[in-house]
């Protein structure tokens, strides 16, 4: 691929443009907000110069409600051999494009499964998609040359192509992406009017669950408006589980031994089903999940602390598979939780103690 047009220079569009530009593709940028396109260009994502002639591929990176119109307009202008979108909903744009008289053979709906809580070009990075799934939803009408261009784009962004049917994709993201956003927001909303003394007790678990609640509301309004049915289906099933959980907890609060036993069994069932579901979440690099051993190291909030830990682990020949930091409340300190292969944990602990680190297990 030598040329591309990116329409919409937010987080995803600018990240695509940065990845393509870094690999020698000439990228033209368009946005209804000239300042946003100018910012993306200044970051090295491409040029604001208008397309003269045709580019090989146009990338539509606009909210779901505007995808079909943007694709139809690109096809009307004749500025691209093929056209894709990178929105998080696939069925609705395809049906709307058909209603607008667009050419489905030159269009392919896609969805890179990557993002951030922050939006806009300043949050974009060229490596946003590396190693992440990128869903493609071709149909029998899709031209082979368009599909090949899209596969080349995914490769240039160093993502992993995954082929799905459009409506199956929308049901899937309702479960793994859209509903988690709402659940995170629902829990975070409980904190708004909570006593300050309660909020100050927040630990890493609450931070993990509410992290994505910081996402931009308008962006999620656009997404959820395009996929309301599948999300409502998941939430309805979740609501039934919540009702049963409430009943079990009320039973546990009862003085009746039989009711308490039923309540305990209900909560245990939920927790075990949760264990089973969590075990299905893909692990590192999309492989089967692996159980690591956690080595806790108290650290101070000073420059270079993590670098020293990583250097000492490297000297011991131990690869740190993952890391989390739990910050202490009201103190300039925290706990670095290093996830490592269980067989390597004793070697890491011995090395860190030798280097003067405290260990918490």
The 8 nearest C-alpha neighbors of each residue, nearest first, counted from 0:
[[1, 2, 24, 55, 151, 148, 152, 3],
 [0, 2, 24, 25, 3, 23, 55, 54],
 [3, 1, 25, 54, 24, 55, 26, 0],
 [4, 2, 26, 56, 54, 57, 55, 27],
 [3, 5, 57, 27, 26, 28, 58, 56],
 [4, 6, 58, 28, 57, 27, 59, 7],
 [7, 5, 29, 59, 60, 30, 28, 58],
 [8, 6, 60, 30, 61, 12, 9, 29],
 [9, 7, 12, 13, 36, 120, 30, 35],
 [8, 10, 119, 120, 12, 13, 11, 7],
 [9, 11, 119, 123, 120, 118, 13, 12],
 [12, 10, 14, 13, 9, 15, 60, 123],
 [13, 11, 8, 60, 15, 9, 14, 7],
 [12, 14, 8, 16, 15, 11, 10, 120],
 [13, 15, 123, 17, 124, 11, 125, 16],
 [16, 14, 12, 18, 13, 17, 11, 19],
 [15, 17, 44, 13, 19, 14, 18, 20],
 [18, 16, 44, 125, 14, 20, 15, 19],
 [17, 19, 125, 15, 21, 16, 156, 20],
 [20, 18, 16, 22, 24, 21, 17, 15],
 [21, 19, 24, 17, 23, 22, 18, 16],
 [22, 20, 18, 19, 23, 17, 24, 125],
 [23, 21, 19, 20, 24, 18, 155, 17],
 [22, 24, 20, 21, 25, 19, 1, 0],
 [25, 23, 1, 20, 19, 2, 22, 26],
 [26, 24, 2, 1, 20, 3, 23, 45],
 [27, 25, 45, 3, 4, 2, 24, 46],
 [26, 28, 4, 46, 45, 47, 5, 3],
 [29, 27, 5, 47, 46, 4, 6, 45],
 [28, 30, 6, 7, 36, 5, 47, 27],
 [31, 29, 7, 32, 36, 6, 33, 8],
 [30, 32, 33, 29, 7, 36, 35, 6],
 [31, 33, 30, 35, 34, 36, 29, 7],
 [34, 32, 36, 35, 37, 30, 31, 29],
 [35, 33, 37, 36, 32, 38, 30, 39],
 [34, 36, 38, 37, 33, 32, 39, 8],
 [37, 35, 39, 33, 38, 34, 30, 8],
 [36, 38, 34, 40, 35, 39, 33, 41],
 [37, 39, 41, 35, 36, 40, 34, 42],
 [40, 38, 36, 42, 41, 37, 44, 120],
 [39, 41, 44, 37, 45, 43, 42, 38],
 [42, 40, 38, 43, 39, 37, 44, 45],
 [41, 43, 39, 40, 44, 38, 17, 121],
 [44, 42, 40, 41, 45, 17, 39, 20],
 [43, 45, 17, 16, 40, 39, 42, 20],
 [46, 44, 26, 40, 43, 27, 28, 20],
 [45, 47, 27, 48, 40, 28, 26, 44],
 [46, 48, 28, 27, 49, 40, 29, 36],
 [47, 49, 46, 27, 50, 28, 51, 29],
 [50, 48, 51, 47, 27, 28, 29, 46],
 [51, 49, 52, 48, 27, 53, 78, 54],
 [52, 50, 49, 53, 78, 54, 48, 27],
 [51, 53, 50, 78, 54, 77, 79, 49],
 [54, 52, 78, 79, 51, 55, 50, 80],
 [53, 55, 79, 2, 3, 56, 78, 80],
 [54, 56, 80, 79, 2, 3, 81, 53],
 [55, 57, 81, 3, 79, 82, 54, 80],
 [56, 58, 4, 82, 3, 79, 5, 83],
 [59, 57, 5, 83, 84, 4, 82, 6],
 [58, 60, 84, 6, 61, 83, 5, 85],
 [61, 59, 7, 12, 85, 6, 84, 58],
 [60, 62, 7, 59, 66, 65, 63, 86],
 [63, 61, 64, 65, 221, 66, 86, 60],
 [64, 62, 66, 65, 86, 222, 221, 225],
 [63, 65, 62, 66, 221, 225, 67, 92],
 [66, 64, 63, 68, 62, 67, 69, 61],
 [67, 65, 69, 63, 68, 64, 92, 61],
 [68, 66, 96, 92, 70, 69, 95, 65],
 [67, 69, 71, 70, 66, 65, 72, 96],
 [68, 70, 72, 66, 67, 71, 65, 73],
 [71, 69, 73, 67, 72, 68, 66, 74],
 [70, 72, 68, 74, 101, 69, 73, 75],
 [71, 73, 75, 69, 74, 70, 68, 76],
 [74, 72, 76, 70, 75, 71, 77, 69],
 [73, 75, 77, 71, 72, 76, 70, 78],
 [74, 76, 72, 73, 77, 71, 78, 101],
 [77, 75, 73, 74, 78, 72, 79, 71],
 [76, 78, 74, 75, 79, 73, 53, 80],
 [77, 79, 53, 76, 54, 73, 52, 50],
 [80, 78, 54, 53, 81, 56, 55, 77],
 [79, 81, 55, 56, 54, 53, 82, 78],
 [82, 80, 105, 56, 79, 145, 106, 57],
 [81, 83, 57, 106, 56, 58, 105, 107],
 [84, 82, 107, 58, 108, 106, 59, 57],
 [83, 85, 59, 108, 58, 86, 109, 60],
 [86, 84, 110, 109, 60, 59, 111, 87],
 [87, 85, 88, 110, 84, 63, 60, 62],
 [86, 88, 110, 89, 85, 222, 63, 172],
 [89, 87, 86, 169, 90, 226, 225, 63],
 [88, 90, 165, 91, 92, 108, 169, 93],
 [91, 89, 165, 166, 93, 92, 88, 94],
 [90, 92, 94, 93, 89, 95, 225, 88],
 [93, 91, 95, 67, 94, 90, 89, 96],
 [94, 92, 96, 95, 91, 90, 97, 89],
 [93, 95, 97, 91, 96, 92, 90, 98],
 [94, 96, 98, 92, 97, 93, 67, 91],
 [97, 95, 67, 99, 93, 101, 98, 94],
 [98, 96, 100, 94, 95, 99, 101, 93],
 [97, 99, 95, 96, 100, 94, 101, 93],
 [100, 98, 96, 97, 101, 95, 71, 68],
 [99, 101, 97, 98, 96, 102, 71, 95],
 [102, 100, 71, 96, 99, 97, 103, 74],
 [101, 103, 104, 105, 100, 106, 74, 97],
 [104, 102, 106, 105, 101, 140, 141, 97],
 [103, 105, 141, 140, 142, 102, 106, 107],
 [106, 104, 81, 103, 102, 82, 145, 142],
 [107, 105, 82, 103, 83, 104, 81, 108],
 [106, 108, 83, 137, 109, 82, 136, 105],
 [107, 109, 84, 136, 83, 89, 135, 106],
 [110, 108, 135, 85, 134, 84, 136, 107],
 [109, 111, 85, 134, 87, 133, 86, 112],
 [112, 110, 133, 113, 134, 132, 85, 109],
 [113, 111, 132, 133, 110, 131, 114, 134],
 [112, 114, 111, 128, 131, 127, 115, 132],
 [113, 115, 112, 116, 127, 11, 10, 117],
 [116, 114, 117, 118, 113, 214, 122, 10],
 [115, 117, 214, 211, 213, 118, 114, 215],
 [118, 116, 115, 122, 214, 119, 215, 10],
 [117, 119, 10, 122, 9, 116, 120, 115],
 [120, 118, 9, 10, 121, 122, 123, 117],
 [119, 121, 9, 10, 123, 122, 13, 39],
 [120, 122, 123, 119, 10, 39, 38, 118],
 [121, 123, 120, 119, 10, 118, 117, 124],
 [124, 122, 14, 10, 120, 121, 13, 11],
 [125, 123, 14, 126, 127, 122, 17, 13],
 [124, 126, 18, 17, 14, 127, 15, 123],
 [127, 125, 129, 124, 128, 18, 156, 14],
 [126, 128, 124, 125, 129, 14, 113, 114],
 [129, 127, 131, 158, 126, 156, 113, 130],
 [130, 128, 157, 158, 126, 131, 127, 156],
 [129, 131, 158, 159, 128, 157, 284, 132],
 [130, 132, 158, 128, 129, 159, 112, 133],
 [133, 131, 159, 112, 160, 158, 161, 134],
 [132, 134, 111, 160, 159, 110, 112, 161],
 [133, 135, 161, 110, 109, 162, 160, 111],
 [136, 134, 109, 162, 161, 137, 163, 108],
 [135, 137, 163, 164, 165, 108, 162, 109],
 [138, 136, 107, 141, 135, 139, 108, 164],
 [137, 139, 140, 141, 136, 164, 107, 104],
 [138, 140, 141, 137, 142, 104, 143, 103],
 [141, 139, 104, 138, 142, 103, 137, 105],
 [142, 140, 104, 138, 139, 137, 105, 143],
 [143, 141, 104, 145, 144, 105, 140, 146],
 [142, 144, 146, 145, 147, 141, 148, 104],
 [143, 145, 147, 142, 146, 148, 81, 141],
 [146, 144, 148, 142, 147, 143, 81, 105],
 [145, 147, 149, 143, 148, 144, 150, 142],
 [146, 148, 150, 144, 145, 149, 143, 151],
 [149, 147, 151, 145, 146, 150, 144, 152],
 [148, 150, 152, 146, 151, 147, 153, 145],
 [151, 149, 147, 153, 152, 148, 146, 154],
 [150, 152, 154, 148, 149, 153, 155, 147],
 [153, 151, 149, 155, 154, 150, 156, 148],
 [154, 152, 156, 150, 151, 158, 155, 157],
 [153, 155, 157, 151, 156, 152, 158, 150],
 [154, 156, 152, 157, 153, 151, 19, 18],
 [155, 157, 153, 154, 158, 18, 128, 152],
 [158, 156, 129, 154, 155, 153, 130, 128],
 [157, 159, 130, 129, 131, 128, 153, 156],
 [158, 160, 132, 133, 131, 130, 161, 157],
 [161, 159, 133, 134, 132, 158, 162, 153],
 [160, 162, 134, 133, 135, 132, 163, 159],
 [161, 163, 135, 134, 136, 160, 164, 137],
 [164, 162, 136, 168, 135, 165, 161, 134],
 [163, 165, 167, 136, 166, 168, 162, 137],
 [166, 164, 168, 90, 89, 167, 136, 163],
 [165, 167, 169, 168, 90, 164, 170, 89],
 [168, 166, 170, 164, 169, 165, 171, 163],
 [169, 167, 171, 165, 166, 170, 163, 172],
 [168, 170, 166, 172, 171, 167, 88, 173],
 [171, 169, 173, 167, 229, 168, 172, 166],
 [170, 172, 168, 173, 174, 169, 167, 175],
 [171, 173, 176, 175, 174, 169, 170, 177],
 [172, 174, 177, 230, 170, 171, 178, 229],
 [173, 175, 172, 171, 178, 176, 233, 177],
 [174, 176, 172, 173, 171, 177, 179, 178],
 [177, 175, 172, 179, 178, 173, 174, 180],
 [176, 178, 173, 180, 179, 172, 174, 175],
 [177, 179, 181, 180, 174, 173, 176, 230],
 [180, 178, 182, 181, 176, 177, 183, 175],
 [181, 179, 183, 177, 178, 182, 184, 211],
 [180, 182, 184, 178, 183, 179, 185, 177],
 [183, 181, 185, 179, 184, 180, 178, 186],
 [184, 182, 209, 180, 212, 186, 181, 185],
 [183, 185, 212, 181, 187, 182, 186, 188],
 [186, 184, 182, 188, 183, 187, 181, 189],
 [185, 187, 189, 188, 183, 184, 182, 209],
 [188, 186, 184, 189, 190, 185, 209, 183],
 [187, 189, 185, 190, 186, 191, 184, 192],
 [190, 188, 187, 186, 191, 192, 193, 185],
 [191, 189, 193, 188, 187, 192, 198, 186],
 [192, 190, 188, 189, 193, 187, 194, 198],
 [191, 193, 190, 194, 189, 188, 195, 198],
 [194, 192, 190, 191, 195, 189, 197, 198],
 [195, 193, 197, 196, 198, 192, 190, 191],
 [194, 196, 198, 197, 199, 193, 192, 200],
 [195, 197, 194, 199, 198, 200, 193, 201],
 [196, 198, 194, 195, 199, 200, 193, 201],
 [199, 197, 195, 200, 201, 196, 194, 193],
 [200, 198, 196, 201, 197, 195, 328, 202],
 [199, 201, 198, 197, 202, 196, 328, 195],
 [202, 200, 199, 198, 205, 203, 206, 197],
 [203, 201, 204, 205, 200, 206, 325, 326],
 [202, 204, 206, 205, 325, 207, 201, 326],
 [203, 205, 207, 206, 202, 208, 201, 209],
 [206, 204, 208, 207, 203, 202, 209, 201],
 [205, 207, 203, 209, 204, 208, 210, 202],
 [206, 208, 204, 205, 210, 209, 203, 211],
 [207, 209, 205, 206, 210, 183, 204, 211],
 [210, 208, 183, 212, 206, 211, 207, 187],
 [211, 209, 207, 212, 206, 208, 213, 183],
 [212, 210, 213, 214, 209, 116, 180, 183],
 [211, 213, 184, 209, 183, 214, 210, 180],
 [212, 214, 211, 116, 210, 215, 209, 117],
 [215, 213, 116, 212, 211, 216, 117, 219],
 [214, 216, 218, 217, 213, 219, 117, 116],
 [217, 215, 219, 218, 220, 214, 213, 221],
 [218, 216, 220, 219, 215, 221, 222, 214],
 [217, 219, 221, 216, 220, 215, 222, 62],
 [220, 218, 222, 216, 221, 217, 223, 215],
 [219, 221, 217, 223, 218, 222, 224, 216],
 [220, 222, 219, 218, 224, 223, 62, 63],
 [223, 221, 219, 225, 224, 220, 63, 218],
 [224, 222, 226, 225, 220, 227, 221, 219],
 [223, 225, 221, 222, 227, 226, 220, 64],
 [224, 226, 223, 222, 227, 63, 88, 221],
 [225, 227, 223, 224, 228, 229, 88, 230],
 [228, 226, 230, 223, 224, 229, 231, 225],
 [227, 229, 231, 230, 226, 232, 225, 170],
 [230, 228, 232, 170, 231, 173, 227, 226],
 [231, 229, 173, 233, 227, 232, 228, 178],
 [230, 232, 234, 228, 229, 233, 235, 227],
 [233, 231, 229, 235, 230, 234, 228, 236],
 [234, 232, 230, 236, 235, 231, 237, 174],
 [233, 235, 237, 231, 236, 232, 238, 230],
 [236, 234, 238, 232, 237, 233, 231, 239],
 [237, 235, 239, 233, 234, 238, 240, 232],
 [236, 238, 234, 240, 235, 239, 241, 233],
 [239, 237, 241, 235, 240, 236, 234, 242],
 [240, 238, 242, 236, 241, 237, 243, 235],
 [239, 241, 237, 243, 238, 242, 244, 236],
 [242, 240, 238, 244, 239, 243, 245, 237],
 [243, 241, 245, 239, 244, 240, 238, 246],
 [242, 244, 246, 240, 241, 245, 247, 239],
 [245, 243, 241, 247, 246, 242, 240, 248],
 [246, 244, 248, 242, 247, 243, 241, 249],
 [245, 247, 243, 249, 244, 248, 250, 242],
 [248, 246, 262, 244, 250, 245, 249, 265],
 [247, 249, 251, 245, 250, 246, 262, 244],
 [250, 248, 252, 246, 251, 247, 245, 253],
 [249, 251, 262, 247, 253, 259, 258, 248],
 [250, 252, 259, 248, 262, 253, 249, 247],
 [253, 251, 249, 250, 248, 254, 259, 262],
 [254, 252, 250, 251, 255, 259, 249, 258],
 [253, 255, 256, 252, 259, 258, 251, 250],
 [254, 256, 258, 253, 257, 259, 250, 251],
 [257, 255, 259, 258, 260, 254, 253, 261],
 [256, 258, 260, 259, 255, 261, 262, 250],
 [259, 257, 261, 250, 255, 260, 256, 262],
 [258, 260, 251, 262, 256, 250, 257, 261],
 [259, 261, 263, 257, 258, 262, 256, 264],
 [262, 260, 258, 264, 259, 263, 265, 257],
 [261, 263, 247, 250, 259, 265, 251, 260],
 [262, 264, 260, 266, 265, 261, 259, 267],
 [263, 265, 267, 261, 262, 266, 268, 260],
 [266, 264, 262, 268, 263, 267, 247, 261],
 [267, 265, 269, 263, 268, 264, 270, 262],
 [266, 268, 264, 270, 269, 265, 263, 271],
 [269, 267, 265, 271, 266, 270, 264, 272],
 [268, 270, 266, 272, 267, 271, 273, 265],
 [269, 271, 273, 267, 272, 268, 266, 274],
 [270, 272, 274, 268, 273, 269, 267, 275],
 [273, 271, 275, 269, 274, 270, 268, 276],
 [272, 274, 270, 276, 271, 275, 277, 269],
 [275, 273, 271, 277, 272, 276, 278, 270],
 [274, 276, 272, 278, 273, 277, 271, 279],
 [277, 275, 273, 278, 279, 274, 272, 280],
 [278, 276, 274, 279, 280, 275, 273, 272],
 [277, 279, 275, 276, 280, 274, 288, 281],
 [280, 278, 277, 276, 281, 275, 288, 287],
 [279, 281, 277, 278, 282, 288, 276, 287],
 [282, 280, 285, 288, 287, 286, 279, 283],
 [281, 283, 288, 286, 285, 287, 284, 280],
 [282, 284, 285, 286, 281, 288, 287, 289],
 [285, 283, 286, 282, 130, 281, 131, 287],
 [286, 284, 281, 282, 283, 287, 131, 288],
 [287, 285, 282, 284, 281, 283, 288, 289],
 [286, 288, 282, 281, 289, 285, 283, 279],
 [289, 287, 282, 281, 286, 278, 290, 280],
 [290, 288, 291, 287, 282, 283, 286, 340],
 [289, 291, 288, 292, 340, 341, 339, 338],
 [292, 290, 340, 339, 338, 341, 289, 293],
 [291, 293, 341, 339, 338, 340, 294, 344],
 [294, 292, 338, 337, 336, 295, 291, 339],
 [293, 295, 337, 336, 360, 338, 292, 296],
 [294, 296, 336, 359, 335, 358, 360, 337],
 [295, 297, 358, 335, 334, 359, 357, 298],
 [298, 296, 334, 333, 335, 357, 295, 299],
 [299, 297, 333, 332, 334, 296, 335, 300],
 [298, 300, 332, 301, 331, 333, 297, 304],
 [299, 301, 332, 331, 298, 302, 333, 304],
 [300, 302, 299, 304, 303, 298, 331, 332],
 [303, 301, 304, 300, 305, 306, 299, 307],
 [302, 304, 306, 305, 307, 301, 308, 300],
 [305, 303, 307, 306, 302, 301, 308, 298],
 [306, 304, 308, 307, 303, 309, 302, 298],
 [305, 307, 303, 309, 304, 308, 310, 302],
 [308, 306, 310, 304, 305, 309, 311, 303],
 [307, 309, 305, 311, 310, 306, 312, 304],
 [310, 308, 312, 306, 311, 307, 313, 305],
 [309, 311, 313, 307, 312, 308, 306, 314],
 [310, 312, 314, 308, 313, 309, 307, 315],
 [313, 311, 309, 315, 317, 314, 310, 308],
 [314, 312, 316, 310, 315, 311, 317, 309],
 [313, 315, 311, 316, 312, 310, 317, 350],
 [314, 316, 312, 313, 317, 350, 347, 311],
 [317, 315, 313, 314, 312, 318, 347, 346],
 [318, 316, 312, 315, 313, 343, 319, 347],
 [317, 319, 320, 339, 316, 313, 312, 340],
 [318, 320, 339, 321, 338, 337, 317, 322],
 [321, 319, 339, 338, 318, 322, 340, 337],
 [322, 320, 338, 319, 337, 323, 339, 336],
 [321, 323, 337, 336, 338, 324, 335, 320],
 [324, 322, 336, 335, 325, 337, 321, 334],
 [323, 325, 335, 334, 336, 326, 333, 322],
 [324, 326, 334, 333, 203, 335, 327, 323],
 [327, 325, 333, 324, 332, 334, 328, 203],
 [326, 328, 333, 330, 332, 329, 325, 331],
 [329, 327, 330, 326, 199, 200, 331, 201],
 [328, 330, 327, 331, 332, 326, 199, 333],
 [331, 329, 332, 327, 328, 333, 326, 300],
 [332, 330, 300, 299, 329, 333, 327, 326],
 [331, 333, 299, 300, 330, 327, 298, 326],
 [332, 334, 326, 327, 298, 325, 297, 299],
 [333, 335, 297, 325, 324, 296, 298, 336],
 [336, 334, 324, 296, 295, 323, 297, 337],
 [337, 335, 295, 323, 322, 294, 324, 293],
 [336, 338, 322, 294, 293, 335, 295, 321],
 [339, 337, 293, 321, 320, 291, 292, 322],
 [340, 338, 319, 291, 320, 292, 341, 344],
 [339, 341, 343, 291, 342, 292, 344, 338],
 [342, 340, 292, 344, 343, 291, 339, 345],
 [343, 341, 340, 344, 345, 346, 339, 292],
 [344, 342, 340, 341, 346, 345, 317, 347],
 [343, 345, 347, 341, 346, 342, 348, 339],
 [346, 344, 348, 347, 343, 349, 342, 341],
 [345, 347, 349, 344, 343, 348, 350, 315],
 [346, 348, 344, 350, 345, 349, 351, 312],
 [349, 347, 345, 351, 350, 346, 344, 352],
 [348, 350, 346, 352, 347, 351, 353, 345],
 [351, 349, 353, 347, 348, 352, 346, 354],
 [350, 352, 354, 348, 356, 353, 349, 347],
 [353, 351, 356, 355, 354, 349, 350, 348],
 [352, 354, 350, 351, 355, 349, 356, 348],
 [353, 355, 351, 352, 356, 350, 311, 349],
 [356, 354, 352, 353, 351, 357, 350, 358],
 [357, 355, 352, 351, 354, 358, 296, 353],
 [358, 356, 296, 352, 297, 355, 359, 351],
 [359, 357, 296, 295, 356, 360, 294, 297],
 [358, 360, 295, 296, 294, 357, 297, 334],
 [359, 295, 294, 358, 293, 296, 336, 292]]
